[in-house]
Amino acid sequence: MPITDDGSTGTILVCDGCGRSRRTSSTGPIAWDLLWMQANVAGWGGSDRALGPHYCTVCRDRE
């Protein structure tokens, strides 16, 4: 189970432009797919793969 620097567990998506992040407490095989779906609906852009690149709504509009 992934553990972040602050001790929380879950899956994290980080913007490659500014470092803004989104987090879910989900872990396991479908955690990334769920997080990406939520981020995409919220306006994030980029690759749907965990390796990225990923861009928040602010940085996506700059690309």
C-alpha positions in Angstrom: 0.0 0.0 0.0 1.5 3.4 -1.0 2.3 5.7 1.9 2.8 9.5 1.3 5.2 11.7 3.1 2.6 12.8 5.5 1.8 9.2 6.4 -1.5 8.9 4.5 -2.2 6.0 2.4 -3.9 6.1 -1.0 -3.3 7.1 -4.6 -2.1 10.6 -5.6 -2.2 12.4 -8.9 0.2 15.3 -9.2 0.1 18.1 -11.9 3.3 18.1 -13.9 2.9 21.9 -14.4 2.5 23.3 -10.9 2.5 20.3 -8.5 -1.1 20.6 -7.4 -2.4 17.2 -6.4 -5.6 15.2 -6.0 -5.8 12.2 -3.7 -8.0 9.2 -3.1 -7.9 6.9 -0.2 -8.4 4.0 -2.6 -5.6 1.6 -3.2 -5.3 -1.5 -5.4 -5.7 -2.3 -9.1 -8.5 0.1 -9.9 -7.5 3.0 -7.6 -5.7 4.8 -10.4 -8.6 4.4 -12.9 -11.0 5.8 -10.3 -8.8 8.8 -9.4 -8.1 9.6 -13.1 -11.9 9.4 -13.9 -12.6 11.9 -11.1 -9.8 14.2 -12.1 -10.8 14.1 -15.7 -14.4 15.0 -14.9 -13.0 17.9 -12.7 -11.2 19.2 -15.8 -7.7 17.7 -15.5 -6.0 16.7 -18.7 -3.1 14.7 -20.0 -2.4 11.0 -20.3 -4.8 8.5 -18.6 -1.7 6.5 -17.6 -0.2 6.9 -14.2 3.2 7.9 -15.6 1.6 11.1 -17.1 2.0 13.8 -18.0 -1.0 15.2 -16.1 -2.2 18.8 -15.9 -4.6 20.4 -13.5 -7.3 22.8 -14.8 -5.1 25.8 -14.6 -2.0 24.3 -16.2 -4.1 22.4 -18.8 -5.3 25.7 -20.2 -1.7 26.9 -20.6 -0.7 24.0 -22.8 
